[in-house]
Amino acid sequence: MAISVTRVTRETALNLRRNLLMTVAAILTAVVSLTLVGFALLLKQGVTKATLQWRGGVELNIFMKPDVEPTQNQAVEKQLASMDEFVKGYTYVNQTAAKAEFDKMFANSPDMVDSVKATDLPPSYRVVPNRAELVGTIGQRFEKQAGVQDVVYAKETIDKILRVARRAQIFFLGMAVVVLLAAATLIFVTIQMAIFARRREVAVMKLVGATNWFIRLPFMLEGLVQGLIGAGVAFAIVYLARNAVLGLVDTLFLGIGDRLFTTSAEAIGTGIFLLVVGAVVGALGAAVAVRRFLDV
């Protein structure tokens, strides 16, 4: 039998109406699970930006004064270059580079980005020690040096950010897996109820030569629609509440200011991923549910 788009669409709509309560329950469960997945993914992206300045094994930052004199800058660089037994490497970040990084870190606060000029930001040296335990020794040598504004140790800060973020991600993903399985189960049960109610019709279609795909497609489309609707709502929630949720995680557990955020583009990319996951889970759940009724 030829597969008709009109027939598939009509049968899908009919099945959704017949089991409206179960359909709504499956969609709501998918919303919760996929929202948790979305927040876990965005949290990871937010932490990546928040730790931008500590990448590459950097353990401390030596921040110079914005109006530091060239001779003072050269004195710090010369001293770092002579500390081979302590310093594995270092990178100088001038004010232009600091401004570019500032713009990226605070992209969610355009007023702040516009109000801060490159000349307002301190240049810095990012230092990688030979061993982590040498951080204090290195930092102490520069804390009172002329031209140095501050020495910031990364280890405690970065460990705290990563530790808390990892726990939050595990919580979000763990809850998401449980609820996503529940969503798949509800979709599975909903499809089984629909096909059980029409089991005699399915048996007749098989006897008159209907292919498995002819029978299967409306039910798979039903599961796909449920998954997509759930994912679409989750997409909207994640997009609108992303920075509020990340800000709450920051306020309650991290305390690193406004650096934990995600951009609209990152949220959209995550939303597209959620749509794909929702569609796949819905369609696969339906395909499994239909399979047992196709052996006539």
C-alpha positions as CSV (number, residue, x, y, z in Angstrom):
1,M,0.0,0.0,0.0
2,A,1.2,3.5,-0.8
3,I,1.8,5.8,2.1
4,S,-0.4,8.9,2.0
5,V,0.7,12.1,3.8
6,T,-2.9,13.1,4.3
7,R,-3.7,9.7,5.9
8,V,-0.7,9.8,8.2
9,T,-1.5,13.3,9.3
10,R,-5.1,12.5,9.9
11,E,-4.3,9.3,11.9
12,T,-1.7,11.2,14.0
13,A,-4.1,13.9,14.9
14,L,-6.8,11.4,15.8
15,N,-4.5,9.4,18.0
16,L,-3.4,12.6,19.8
17,R,-7.0,13.5,20.6
18,R,-8.0,10.0,21.7
19,N,-5.3,9.9,24.4
20,L,-5.3,13.6,25.3
21,L,-4.5,13.2,29.0
22,M,-1.6,10.8,28.5
23,T,-0.3,12.9,25.6
24,V,-0.3,16.0,27.8
25,A,1.5,14.1,30.6
26,A,4.1,12.8,28.2
27,I,4.7,16.3,26.8
28,L,5.0,17.9,30.3
29,T,7.5,15.2,31.3
30,A,9.5,15.8,28.2
31,V,9.5,19.5,29.0
32,V,10.9,19.0,32.5
33,S,13.6,16.6,31.4
34,L,14.8,18.5,28.3
35,T,14.8,21.8,30.3
36,L,17.2,20.2,32.8
37,V,19.4,19.0,30.0
38,G,19.4,22.5,28.5
39,F,20.4,24.1,31.8
40,A,23.2,21.6,32.3
41,L,24.6,22.3,28.8
42,L,24.4,26.0,29.3
43,L,26.0,25.8,32.7
44,K,29.0,24.2,31.1
45,Q,29.3,26.9,28.5
46,G,28.9,29.6,31.2
47,V,31.7,28.1,33.2
48,T,33.9,27.9,30.1
49,K,33.6,31.7,29.7
50,A,33.9,32.4,33.4
51,T,37.2,30.5,33.5
52,L,38.5,32.0,30.2
53,Q,41.4,33.9,31.9
54,W,42.6,30.7,33.6
55,R,43.0,28.5,30.6
56,G,46.3,26.9,29.7
57,G,47.3,25.9,33.3
58,V,47.5,29.5,34.5
59,E,47.7,29.5,38.3
60,L,48.1,33.3,39.1
61,N,47.6,36.7,37.5
62,I,49.8,39.6,38.2
63,F,47.7,42.6,37.5
64,M,49.6,45.8,36.8
65,K,48.2,49.3,37.4
66,P,46.4,50.7,34.3
67,D,48.9,53.6,34.2
68,V,51.9,51.5,34.9
69,E,55.2,52.9,33.7
70,P,57.0,51.0,30.9
71,T,60.1,50.6,33.2
72,Q,57.9,49.0,35.9
73,N,56.4,46.6,33.4
74,Q,59.8,45.6,32.1
75,A,61.1,45.0,35.6
76,V,58.3,42.5,36.3
77,E,58.8,40.7,33.0
78,K,62.6,40.6,33.5
79,Q,62.1,39.0,36.9
80,L,59.6,36.4,35.6
81,A,62.1,35.5,32.8
82,S,64.8,34.9,35.4
83,M,62.7,32.6,37.6
84,D,63.2,29.4,35.6
85,E,63.2,27.2,38.7
86,F,59.7,28.5,39.6
87,V,58.0,29.7,36.4
88,K,57.2,27.3,33.6
89,G,55.8,30.1,31.4
90,Y,54.0,33.4,31.3
91,T,51.9,35.5,29.0
92,Y,51.5,39.3,28.9
93,V,48.0,40.5,28.3
94,N,48.0,44.2,27.2
95,Q,45.0,46.5,27.7
96,T,43.6,45.9,24.2
97,A,43.6,42.1,24.8
98,A,42.1,42.7,28.3
99,K,39.3,44.8,26.8
100,A,38.5,42.1,24.2
101,E,38.3,39.5,26.9
102,F,36.3,41.8,29.1
103,D,33.8,42.3,26.3
104,K,33.4,38.5,25.9
105,M,33.1,37.8,29.6
106,F,30.4,40.5,30.1
107,A,28.6,40.2,26.7
108,N,25.3,40.0,28.6
109,S,25.8,43.5,30.0
110,P,26.2,45.8,27.0
111,D,26.0,49.0,29.2
112,M,29.0,47.8,31.1
113,V,30.9,46.9,28.0
114,D,30.3,50.3,26.5
115,S,31.2,52.2,29.7
116,V,34.6,50.5,30.1
117,K,37.5,51.6,27.9
118,A,40.7,49.6,27.3
119,T,42.7,52.2,29.2
120,D,40.5,51.5,32.3
121,L,41.6,47.9,32.5
122,P,44.9,46.7,34.0
123,P,47.4,44.8,31.8
124,S,48.5,41.6,33.4
125,Y,51.0,38.7,33.4
126,R,49.5,35.2,33.5
127,V,51.9,32.9,35.1
128,V,52.2,29.1,34.9
129,P,54.4,27.7,37.7
130,N,56.5,24.6,37.4
131,R,54.5,23.1,40.2
132,A,51.2,24.2,41.7
133,E,52.6,24.5,45.2
134,L,55.0,27.3,44.0
135,V,52.1,29.7,43.4
136,G,52.4,31.4,46.8
137,T,56.2,31.8,46.5
138,I,55.9,33.4,43.1
139,G,53.0,35.7,44.1
140,Q,54.7,37.0,47.2
141,R,57.7,38.2,45.2
142,F,55.4,40.6,43.2
143,E,52.7,41.7,45.7
144,K,54.6,44.8,46.8
145,Q,56.5,45.5,43.6
146,A,56.2,48.9,42.0
147,G,53.6,49.1,39.3
148,V,51.7,45.9,40.5
149,Q,48.1,46.5,41.5
150,D,47.2,43.0,42.6
151,V,48.2,39.4,42.5
152,V,45.3,37.0,42.1
153,Y,45.7,33.3,42.7
154,A,43.7,31.1,40.4
155,K,43.8,27.7,42.1
156,E,41.2,28.3,44.8
157,T,38.9,30.3,42.5
158,I,39.0,27.9,39.6
159,D,38.7,24.8,41.9
160,K,35.6,26.3,43.5
161,I,34.0,27.2,40.2
162,L,34.7,23.8,38.6
163,R,33.7,21.9,41.7
164,V,30.4,23.6,42.2
165,A,29.6,23.7,38.4
166,R,30.4,19.9,38.1
167,R,28.1,19.1,41.0
168,A,25.3,21.3,39.5
169,Q,25.8,19.6,36.1
170,I,25.7,16.2,37.6
171,F,22.4,17.1,39.4
172,F,20.8,18.6,36.3
173,L,21.9,15.7,34.0
174,G,21.0,13.0,36.6
175,M,17.5,14.4,37.1
176,A,17.2,14.9,33.3
177,V,18.0,11.2,32.6
178,V,15.5,10.0,35.1
179,V,12.7,12.3,33.9
180,L,13.7,11.7,30.2
181,L,13.2,8.0,30.8
182,A,9.9,8.8,32.3
183,A,8.9,10.9,29.3
184,A,10.0,8.1,26.9
185,T,7.9,5.6,29.0
186,L,4.9,7.8,28.9
187,I,5.2,8.2,25.1
188,F,5.6,4.4,24.9
189,V,2.5,3.8,27.0
190,T,0.5,6.4,25.1
191,I,1.3,4.9,21.7
192,Q,0.6,1.4,23.1
193,M,-2.8,2.5,24.3
194,A,-3.6,4.0,20.9
195,I,-2.5,1.0,18.9
196,F,-4.2,-1.4,21.4
197,A,-7.5,0.4,20.8
198,R,-7.0,-0.2,17.1
199,R,-5.4,-3.7,17.2
200,R,-8.2,-5.3,15.2
201,E,-7.9,-2.6,12.5
202,V,-4.1,-3.2,12.4
203,A,-4.6,-6.9,12.1
204,V,-7.0,-6.4,9.1
205,M,-4.6,-4.0,7.4
206,K,-1.8,-6.6,7.8
207,L,-4.0,-9.3,6.3
208,V,-4.9,-7.1,3.2
209,G,-1.2,-6.4,2.5
210,A,-0.4,-3.2,4.4
211,T,3.4,-2.9,5.1
212,N,4.8,-2.4,8.6
213,W,5.8,1.1,7.7
214,F,2.3,1.9,6.5
215,I,1.0,1.0,9.9
216,R,4.0,2.3,11.9
217,L,4.3,5.9,10.5
218,P,1.3,7.5,12.1
219,F,2.2,6.3,15.5
220,M,5.9,7.3,15.1
221,L,4.8,10.7,14.0
222,E,2.6,10.9,17.1
223,G,5.6,10.2,19.3
224,L,7.7,12.6,17.3
225,V,5.1,15.4,17.7
226,Q,4.9,14.8,21.5
227,G,8.7,15.0,21.7
228,L,9.0,18.1,19.6
229,I,6.3,20.0,21.5
230,G,8.0,19.1,24.8
231,A,11.4,20.1,23.4
232,G,9.9,23.4,21.9
233,V,8.6,24.4,25.3
234,A,11.9,23.4,27.0
235,F,13.7,25.5,24.3
236,A,11.6,28.6,25.2
237,I,12.1,28.1,29.0
238,V,15.9,27.6,28.6
239,Y,16.2,30.6,26.3
240,L,14.2,33.0,28.5
241,A,15.5,31.9,31.9
242,R,19.1,30.9,31.1
243,N,20.9,33.8,32.7
244,A,18.5,34.0,35.6
245,V,19.2,30.3,36.5
246,L,22.9,30.6,35.9
247,G,22.9,33.8,38.0
248,L,21.1,31.9,40.8
249,V,23.8,29.2,40.7
250,D,26.4,31.9,40.8
251,T,24.8,33.8,43.7
252,L,24.1,30.7,45.8
253,F,27.3,28.7,45.2
254,L,30.0,30.6,43.3
255,G,30.0,34.3,44.0
256,I,32.0,35.3,40.9
257,G,29.9,38.2,39.9
258,D,28.2,38.5,36.5
259,R,30.6,36.3,34.6
260,L,28.4,33.2,34.6
261,F,26.1,33.7,31.6
262,T,25.4,32.5,28.1
263,T,24.8,34.3,24.9
264,S,21.6,34.1,22.7
265,A,23.6,32.1,20.1
266,E,24.6,29.5,22.6
267,A,21.1,29.2,23.9
268,I,19.7,28.8,20.4
269,G,22.3,26.1,19.6
270,T,21.3,24.3,22.8
271,G,17.7,24.7,21.9
272,I,18.2,23.1,18.5
273,F,20.0,20.1,20.2
274,L,17.0,19.8,22.6
275,L,14.6,19.7,19.6
276,V,16.6,16.9,18.0
277,V,16.7,14.9,21.3
278,G,13.0,15.4,21.8
279,A,12.2,14.2,18.3
280,V,14.5,11.2,18.5
281,V,13.2,10.1,21.9
282,G,9.6,10.5,20.8
283,A,9.9,8.7,17.5
284,L,12.0,5.8,19.0
285,G,9.6,5.3,21.9
286,A,6.7,5.1,19.5
287,A,8.6,2.7,17.2
288,V,9.3,0.3,20.1
289,A,5.7,0.5,21.2
290,V,4.3,-0.3,17.8
291,R,6.7,-3.2,17.1
292,R,5.0,-5.9,19.2
293,F,1.7,-5.3,17.4
294,L,3.1,-5.8,13.9
295,D,3.6,-9.6,14.2
296,V,0.2,-10.8,13.1
